[in-house]
């Protein structure tokens, strides 16, 4: 592979800064092992000038949350005609908003848990308890609360008793002004990575996620030993095929590019339920993407060096 200079954008100012830095360091090391020249850049007020004066052959956006996934940084890269690995700004905006992504995937004919989206102002103006009562009447219990935007399960909480709702709502609103309340689906939780290559978008082996406390929250995601992972997932061939089809369909239907990770739950009857999609998935030691890559018989450096080549070729 012709030596190329790659800038890995990591860090930023979102709640997920620390995770992003960990992802960036691991990815940079993997790319250097493939012979690429890699610079690790944080995102700050000097980014545009740096892109102009130290223009890399390609950029990889390893930012999690905020401007790294909502299309903002991607728009800047597009304005400057800088090749980058990952989804376009338009696709980012579709996938970043969880209710929008769910609606797109549901329209494509796939199952997703019933949901309600409400801003903080609705609870304030109409009376919090009345709205919460109506929410429980509609979705039942248990249910899961999460910010309508964001990643790493920050602010996400499973509510099993009505009395837990007020405190859970406060915790959720700490990470955003709008809450997504979703019917809780019990089953096998899996994450499926999709990579684009010469044959188009293909799903890697599904990773089964079994958190120690039953909830795959921020702590369970990034603390070694608190979650067990099985790759490939301990599911039937039929379920594995169905969840792979869902992940590829979500990737295509939402207009994603290069790499994505779809989270889903498989119920006892074999139904696959779409939860959300991540277009800048974590690459830390406890993240599922590297596990799936290894199970597919390749390496993180190999996968991303190929994606860099694809990004460069798009600008020719």
C-alpha positions as a Markdown table, in Angstrom:
| # | Residue | x | y | z |
|---|---|---|---|---|
| 1 | Unk | 0.0 | 0.0 | 0.0 |
| 2 | Unk | 1.3 | 3.4 | -1.0 |
| 3 | Unk | 2.4 | 5.3 | 2.1 |
| 4 | Unk | -0.3 | 7.7 | 3.1 |
| 5 | Unk | -0.7 | 10.3 | 5.9 |
| 6 | Unk | -3.8 | 9.8 | 7.9 |
| 7 | Unk | -5.2 | 12.2 | 10.5 |
| 8 | Unk | -7.2 | 10.5 | 13.2 |
| 9 | Unk | -9.7 | 12.9 | 14.8 |
| 10 | Unk | -10.3 | 12.0 | 18.5 |
| 11 | Unk | -11.3 | 13.6 | 21.7 |
| 12 | Unk | -13.6 | 16.6 | 21.2 |
| 13 | Unk | -15.7 | 18.2 | 23.8 |
| 14 | Unk | -18.6 | 15.7 | 24.1 |
| 15 | Unk | -19.4 | 13.6 | 27.2 |
| 16 | Unk | -17.6 | 10.8 | 25.3 |
| 17 | Unk | -14.3 | 12.5 | 25.0 |
| 18 | Unk | -12.3 | 9.9 | 27.1 |
| 19 | Unk | -13.7 | 7.0 | 25.1 |
| 20 | Unk | -12.9 | 8.7 | 21.8 |
| 21 | Unk | -9.3 | 9.3 | 22.9 |
| 22 | Unk | -9.0 | 5.6 | 23.7 |
| 23 | Unk | -10.5 | 4.6 | 20.3 |
| 24 | Unk | -8.2 | 7.1 | 18.6 |
| 25 | Unk | -5.1 | 5.7 | 20.2 |
| 26 | Unk | -5.9 | 2.1 | 19.4 |
| 27 | Unk | -6.8 | 2.9 | 15.8 |
| 28 | Unk | -3.7 | 5.0 | 15.3 |
| 29 | Unk | -1.5 | 2.1 | 16.6 |
| 30 | Unk | -3.2 | -0.3 | 14.3 |
| 31 | Unk | -2.8 | 1.9 | 11.2 |
| 32 | Unk | 0.9 | 2.5 | 12.0 |
| 33 | Unk | 1.4 | -1.3 | 12.1 |
| 34 | Unk | 0.1 | -1.3 | 8.5 |
| 35 | Unk | 2.8 | 1.2 | 7.4 |
| 36 | Unk | 0.7 | 4.3 | 7.3 |
| 37 | Unk | 1.9 | 7.7 | 8.8 |
| 38 | Unk | -0.6 | 8.6 | 11.4 |
| 39 | Unk | -1.2 | 11.9 | 13.2 |
| 40 | Unk | -3.6 | 12.1 | 16.2 |
| 41 | Unk | -5.6 | 15.3 | 16.2 |
| 42 | Unk | -8.0 | 16.7 | 18.7 |
| 43 | Unk | -10.8 | 18.9 | 17.5 |
| 44 | Unk | -10.5 | 22.5 | 18.5 |
| 45 | Unk | -10.5 | 26.0 | 17.1 |
| 46 | Unk | -7.3 | 25.2 | 15.2 |
| 47 | Unk | -8.6 | 22.3 | 13.3 |
| 48 | Unk | -9.5 | 24.1 | 10.0 |
| 49 | Unk | -6.2 | 25.8 | 9.8 |
| 50 | Unk | -4.4 | 22.5 | 10.5 |
| 51 | Unk | -6.4 | 20.8 | 7.7 |
| 52 | Unk | -5.3 | 23.5 | 5.3 |
| 53 | Unk | -1.7 | 23.7 | 6.2 |
| 54 | Unk | -1.0 | 20.1 | 7.1 |
| 55 | Unk | -3.6 | 18.5 | 4.8 |
| 56 | Unk | -3.5 | 14.7 | 5.2 |
| 57 | Unk | -4.3 | 12.2 | 2.5 |
| 58 | Unk | -7.4 | 11.2 | 4.5 |
| 59 | Unk | -9.1 | 11.7 | 7.8 |
| 60 | Unk | -10.7 | 9.1 | 10.1 |
| 61 | Unk | -13.3 | 10.5 | 12.4 |
| 62 | Unk | -13.0 | 8.6 | 15.7 |
| 63 | Unk | -15.0 | 11.2 | 17.6 |
| 64 | Unk | -17.9 | 9.8 | 19.6 |
| 65 | Unk | -21.0 | 11.9 | 20.3 |
| 66 | Unk | -21.7 | 15.6 | 19.6 |
| 67 | Unk | -20.1 | 17.2 | 16.6 |
| 68 | Unk | -18.3 | 14.0 | 15.6 |
| 69 | Unk | -21.5 | 12.1 | 14.9 |
| 70 | Unk | -24.1 | 14.7 | 14.2 |
| 71 | Unk | -22.6 | 15.7 | 10.9 |
| 72 | Unk | -20.9 | 18.9 | 12.0 |
| 73 | Unk | -17.2 | 17.8 | 11.5 |
| 74 | Unk | -18.2 | 15.9 | 8.4 |
| 75 | Unk | -19.6 | 19.1 | 6.9 |
| 76 | Unk | -16.3 | 20.9 | 7.6 |
| 77 | Unk | -14.4 | 18.1 | 5.9 |
| 78 | Unk | -16.7 | 18.2 | 2.9 |
| 79 | Unk | -16.4 | 22.0 | 2.6 |
| 80 | Unk | -12.6 | 21.6 | 2.5 |
| 81 | Unk | -12.8 | 18.6 | 0.1 |
| 82 | Unk | -10.7 | 16.5 | 2.6 |
| 83 | Unk | -11.2 | 12.7 | 2.0 |
| 84 | Unk | -12.5 | 11.0 | 5.2 |
| 85 | Unk | -13.5 | 7.6 | 6.3 |
| 86 | Unk | -17.1 | 7.3 | 7.5 |
| 87 | Unk | -20.6 | 8.5 | 6.7 |
| 88 | Unk | -21.4 | 11.8 | 4.9 |
| 89 | Unk | -22.8 | 14.7 | 6.9 |
| 90 | Unk | -26.3 | 14.0 | 5.5 |
| 91 | Unk | -26.3 | 10.4 | 6.6 |
| 92 | Unk | -24.9 | 11.4 | 10.0 |
| 93 | Unk | -27.8 | 13.6 | 10.7 |
| 94 | Unk | -30.3 | 10.8 | 9.9 |
| 95 | Unk | -28.5 | 8.2 | 12.1 |
| 96 | Unk | -27.6 | 10.5 | 15.0 |
| 97 | Unk | -31.2 | 11.1 | 15.9 |
| 98 | Unk | -32.4 | 7.8 | 17.4 |
| 99 | Unk | -36.1 | 8.3 | 16.7 |
| 100 | Unk | -35.4 | 9.2 | 13.1 |
| 101 | Unk | -33.2 | 6.1 | 12.6 |
| 102 | Unk | -35.9 | 3.9 | 14.2 |
| 103 | Unk | -38.6 | 5.4 | 11.9 |
| 104 | Unk | -36.4 | 4.8 | 8.8 |
| 105 | Unk | -35.7 | 1.2 | 9.8 |
| 106 | Unk | -39.3 | 0.5 | 10.6 |
| 107 | Unk | -40.3 | 1.9 | 7.3 |
| 108 | Unk | -38.0 | -0.6 | 5.7 |
| 109 | Unk | -40.0 | -3.3 | 7.2 |
| 110 | Unk | -38.0 | -4.3 | 10.3 |
| 111 | Unk | -39.2 | -4.5 | 13.9 |
| 112 | Unk | -38.2 | -1.9 | 16.5 |
| 113 | Unk | -39.6 | -1.5 | 20.0 |
| 114 | Unk | -42.5 | 0.9 | 20.3 |
| 115 | Unk | -41.3 | 4.3 | 21.4 |
| 116 | Unk | -42.4 | 7.8 | 22.5 |
| 117 | Unk | -40.3 | 11.0 | 22.1 |
| 118 | Unk | -40.9 | 14.0 | 24.4 |
| 119 | Unk | -39.0 | 17.2 | 25.1 |
| 120 | Unk | -38.3 | 18.4 | 28.6 |
| 121 | Unk | -40.7 | 21.3 | 28.1 |
| 122 | Unk | -43.7 | 18.9 | 27.7 |
| 123 | Unk | -43.2 | 17.6 | 31.2 |
| 124 | Unk | -42.8 | 21.1 | 32.6 |
| 125 | Unk | -45.8 | 22.5 | 30.8 |
| 126 | Unk | -48.3 | 19.6 | 31.0 |
| 127 | Unk | -47.4 | 18.3 | 34.4 |
| 128 | Unk | -44.6 | 15.7 | 34.8 |
| 129 | Unk | -46.7 | 13.1 | 36.7 |
| 130 | Unk | -49.6 | 13.2 | 34.2 |
| 131 | Unk | -47.2 | 12.7 | 31.3 |
| 132 | Unk | -45.3 | 9.9 | 33.0 |
| 133 | Unk | -48.6 | 8.1 | 33.8 |
| 134 | Unk | -49.7 | 8.3 | 30.2 |
| 135 | Unk | -46.2 | 7.0 | 29.1 |
| 136 | Unk | -46.6 | 3.9 | 31.3 |
| 137 | Unk | -50.1 | 3.4 | 30.1 |
| 138 | Unk | -48.9 | 3.4 | 26.5 |
| 139 | Unk | -45.6 | 1.5 | 26.8 |
| 140 | Unk | -46.1 | -0.6 | 29.9 |
| 141 | Unk | -43.3 | -1.6 | 32.3 |
| 142 | Unk | -40.4 | -2.2 | 32.1 |
| 143 | Unk | -39.3 | 0.5 | 29.7 |
| 144 | Unk | -36.0 | 2.0 | 28.8 |
| 145 | Unk | -35.2 | 5.7 | 28.8 |
| 146 | Unk | -32.4 | 7.3 | 26.7 |
| 147 | Unk | -31.5 | 10.7 | 25.3 |
| 148 | Unk | -32.8 | 11.0 | 21.7 |
| 149 | Unk | -29.2 | 11.7 | 20.6 |
| 150 | Unk | -25.9 | 10.6 | 21.9 |
| 151 | Unk | -24.0 | 7.4 | 22.5 |
| 152 | Unk | -22.2 | 5.1 | 25.0 |
| 153 | Unk | -25.5 | 4.6 | 26.7 |
| 154 | Unk | -25.0 | 7.9 | 28.7 |
| 155 | Unk | -28.2 | 8.7 | 30.4 |
| 156 | Unk | -29.8 | 5.4 | 29.5 |
| 157 | Unk | -31.8 | 3.7 | 32.3 |
| 158 | Unk | -34.1 | 0.7 | 32.5 |
| 159 | Unk | -37.2 | 1.4 | 34.6 |
| 160 | Unk | -39.0 | -1.5 | 36.1 |
| 161 | Unk | -41.3 | 0.3 | 38.6 |
| 162 | Unk | -43.3 | 3.4 | 38.1 |
| 163 | Unk | -41.8 | 4.9 | 41.2 |
| 164 | Unk | -38.4 | 4.9 | 39.6 |
| 165 | Unk | -39.5 | 7.0 | 36.6 |
| 166 | Unk | -39.0 | 10.6 | 38.0 |
| 167 | Unk | -35.4 | 10.0 | 39.1 |
| 168 | Unk | -34.7 | 8.2 | 35.8 |
| 169 | Unk | -36.1 | 11.1 | 33.8 |
| 170 | Unk | -33.8 | 13.5 | 35.7 |
| 171 | Unk | -30.8 | 11.3 | 34.9 |
| 172 | Unk | -31.8 | 11.1 | 31.2 |
| 173 | Unk | -32.3 | 14.9 | 30.8 |
| 174 | Unk | -28.8 | 15.5 | 32.2 |
| 175 | Unk | -27.6 | 14.4 | 28.7 |
| 176 | Unk | -30.2 | 16.0 | 26.5 |
| 177 | Unk | -33.4 | 18.0 | 26.3 |
| 178 | Unk | -35.5 | 15.3 | 24.7 |
| 179 | Unk | -36.1 | 11.8 | 26.0 |
| 180 | Unk | -36.8 | 8.6 | 24.0 |
| 181 | Unk | -38.9 | 6.2 | 26.0 |
| 182 | Unk | -38.9 | 2.7 | 24.5 |
| 183 | Unk | -40.7 | -0.5 | 25.4 |
| 184 | Unk | -38.1 | -2.8 | 27.0 |
| 185 | Unk | -37.5 | -5.9 | 25.0 |
| 186 | Unk | -36.1 | -8.9 | 26.8 |
| 187 | Unk | -33.8 | -11.1 | 24.8 |
| 188 | Unk | -30.3 | -11.7 | 23.5 |
| 189 | Unk | -28.5 | -8.3 | 22.9 |
| 190 | Unk | -26.2 | -8.3 | 19.9 |
| 191 | Unk | -24.0 | -5.8 | 18.1 |
| 192 | Unk | -23.4 | -6.2 | 14.4 |
| 193 | Unk | -20.6 | -4.4 | 12.6 |
| 194 | Unk | -21.0 | -3.6 | 8.9 |
| 195 | Unk | -18.0 | -2.9 | 6.7 |
| 196 | Unk | -18.0 | -1.7 | 3.0 |
| 197 | Unk | -15.6 | -3.4 | 0.7 |
| 198 | Unk | -15.3 | -4.5 | -2.9 |
| 199 | Unk | -18.5 | -6.5 | -2.6 |
| 200 | Unk | -20.5 | -3.7 | -1.0 |
| 201 | Unk | -21.7 | -3.6 | 2.6 |
| 202 | Unk | -21.2 | -6.8 | 4.5 |
| 203 | Unk | -22.0 | -7.8 | 8.1 |
| 204 | Unk | -19.3 | -9.2 | 10.4 |
| 205 | Unk | -20.1 | -11.9 | 12.9 |
| 206 | Unk | -22.5 | -10.7 | 15.6 |
| 207 | Unk | -21.2 | -10.1 | 19.1 |
| 208 | Unk | -23.4 | -11.2 | 21.9 |
| 209 | Unk | -23.4 | -8.9 | 24.9 |
| 210 | Unk | -24.1 | -10.2 | 28.5 |
| 211 | Unk | -23.7 | -7.4 | 31.1 |
| 212 | Unk | -23.1 | -8.6 | 34.7 |
| 213 | Unk | -25.9 | -6.4 | 36.0 |
| 214 | Unk | -28.3 | -7.0 | 33.2 |
| 215 | Unk | -28.0 | -3.5 | 31.7 |
| 216 | Unk | -25.4 | -2.6 | 29.1 |
| 217 | Unk | -24.8 | 1.0 | 30.4 |
| 218 | Unk | -21.8 | 3.2 | 30.2 |
| 219 | Unk | -20.0 | 1.4 | 33.1 |
| 220 | Unk | -20.7 | -2.0 | 31.7 |
| 221 | Unk | -19.4 | -0.9 | 28.3 |
| 222 | Unk | -16.1 | 0.4 | 29.3 |
| 223 | Unk | -15.1 | -1.4 | 32.5 |
| 224 | Unk | -13.2 | -4.6 | 31.8 |
| 225 | Unk | -14.9 | -7.6 | 33.5 |
| 226 | Unk | -18.4 | -6.2 | 33.9 |
| 227 | Unk | -19.7 | -7.6 | 30.6 |
| 228 | Unk | -19.2 | -11.0 | 28.9 |
| 229 | Unk | -18.9 | -11.0 | 25.1 |
| 230 | Unk | -19.4 | -14.0 | 22.8 |
| 231 | Unk | -18.2 | -13.8 | 19.2 |
| 232 | Unk | -19.9 | -15.2 | 17.2 |
| 233 | Unk | -23.1 | -14.7 | 19.2 |
| 234 | Unk | -24.7 | -17.9 | 20.7 |
| 235 | Unk | -27.8 | -17.7 | 18.4 |
| 236 | Unk | -29.3 | -19.9 | 15.7 |
| 237 | Unk | -28.2 | -19.7 | 12.1 |
| 238 | Unk | -31.5 | -18.2 | 11.3 |
| 239 | Unk | -31.2 | -15.5 | 13.9 |
| 240 | Unk | -27.6 | -14.8 | 12.8 |
| 241 | Unk | -28.8 | -14.4 | 9.2 |
| 242 | Unk | -31.7 | -12.1 | 10.2 |
| 243 | Unk | -29.6 | -9.8 | 12.4 |
| 244 | Unk | -27.0 | -9.5 | 9.6 |
| 245 | Unk | -29.7 | -8.6 | 7.1 |
| 246 | Unk | -31.0 | -6.0 | 9.5 |
| 247 | Unk | -27.6 | -4.4 | 10.1 |
| 248 | Unk | -26.9 | -4.2 | 6.3 |
| 249 | Unk | -30.4 | -2.9 | 5.6 |
| 250 | Unk | -30.0 | -0.2 | 8.3 |
| 251 | Unk | -26.6 | 0.8 | 6.9 |
| 252 | Unk | -28.0 | 1.2 | 3.4 |
| 253 | Unk | -31.5 | 2.6 | 4.3 |
| 254 | Unk | -30.0 | 5.3 | 6.4 |
| 255 | Unk | -27.4 | 6.2 | 3.7 |
| 256 | Unk | -24.3 | 5.3 | 5.9 |
| 257 | Unk | -20.9 | 4.7 | 4.5 |
| 258 | Unk | -17.7 | 2.7 | 5.1 |
| 259 | Unk | -18.5 | 1.4 | 8.6 |
| 260 | Unk | -21.4 | 1.2 | 11.1 |
| 261 | Unk | -22.6 | -0.8 | 14.1 |
| 262 | Unk | -26.2 | -1.8 | 14.6 |
| 263 | Unk | -27.5 | -2.8 | 18.1 |
| 264 | Unk | -30.4 | -5.2 | 18.3 |
| 265 | Unk | -32.2 | -7.6 | 20.5 |
| 266 | Unk | -33.4 | -11.1 | 19.5 |
| 267 | Unk | -36.4 | -12.3 | 21.4 |
| 268 | Unk | -37.2 | -16.0 | 22.3 |
| 269 | Unk | -39.4 | -16.4 | 19.2 |
| 270 | Unk | -36.5 | -15.3 | 17.0 |
| 271 | Unk | -37.7 | -11.8 | 16.2 |
| 272 | Unk | -35.0 | -9.3 | 15.7 |
| 273 | Unk | -35.6 | -5.8 | 17.1 |
| 274 | Unk | -33.6 | -2.8 | 15.9 |
| 275 | Unk | -32.4 | -0.6 | 18.7 |
| 276 | Unk | -30.1 | 2.0 | 17.2 |
| 277 | Unk | -27.1 | 2.4 | 14.8 |
| 278 | Unk | -23.7 | 3.9 | 15.5 |
| 279 | Unk | -21.8 | 5.5 | 12.7 |
| 280 | Unk | -18.6 | 6.1 | 14.7 |
| 281 | Unk | -18.4 | 3.0 | 16.9 |
| 282 | Unk | -16.0 | 2.6 | 19.7 |
| 283 | Unk | -12.7 | 0.9 | 19.1 |
| 284 | Unk | -11.5 | 0.4 | 22.7 |
| 285 | Unk | -10.4 | -2.8 | 24.4 |
| 286 | Unk | -14.0 | -3.5 | 25.4 |
| 287 | Unk | -15.7 | -2.4 | 22.2 |
| 288 | Unk | -17.5 | -4.9 | 20.0 |
| 289 | Unk | -16.1 | -3.7 | 16.6 |
| 290 | Unk | -12.6 | -5.0 | 17.2 |
| 291 | Unk | -14.1 | -8.3 | 18.5 |
| 292 | Unk | -16.1 | -8.7 | 15.3 |
| 293 | Unk | -13.1 | -7.8 | 13.1 |
| 294 | Unk | -11.0 | -10.4 | 14.8 |
| 295 | Unk | -13.8 | -13.0 | 14.5 |
| 296 | Unk | -13.9 | -12.3 | 10.8 |
| 297 | Unk | -10.3 | -13.3 | 10.5 |
| 298 | Unk | -8.8 | -9.9 | 9.8 |
| 299 | Unk | -7.4 | -6.9 | 11.8 |
| 300 | Unk | -8.4 | -3.4 | 12.7 |
| 301 | Unk | -5.4 | -2.0 | 10.9 |
| 302 | Unk | -6.2 | -4.0 | 7.7 |
| 303 | Unk | -9.9 | -3.0 | 7.7 |
| 304 | Unk | -9.3 | 0.7 | 8.2 |
| 305 | Unk | -6.4 | 0.9 | 5.8 |
| 306 | Unk | -8.7 | -0.4 | 3.2 |
| 307 | Unk | -11.3 | 2.1 | 4.2 |
| 308 | Unk | -8.7 | 4.9 | 3.9 |
| 309 | Unk | -7.9 | 3.7 | 0.3 |
| 310 | Unk | -11.7 | 3.8 | -0.5 |
| 311 | Unk | -11.9 | 7.4 | 1.0 |
| 312 | Unk | -9.0 | 8.6 | -1.1 |
| 313 | Unk | -10.3 | 7.0 | -4.3 |
| 314 | Unk | -13.7 | 8.8 | -3.8 |
| 315 | Unk | -12.0 | 12.2 | -4.4 |
| 316 | Unk | -10.2 | 11.2 | -7.6 |
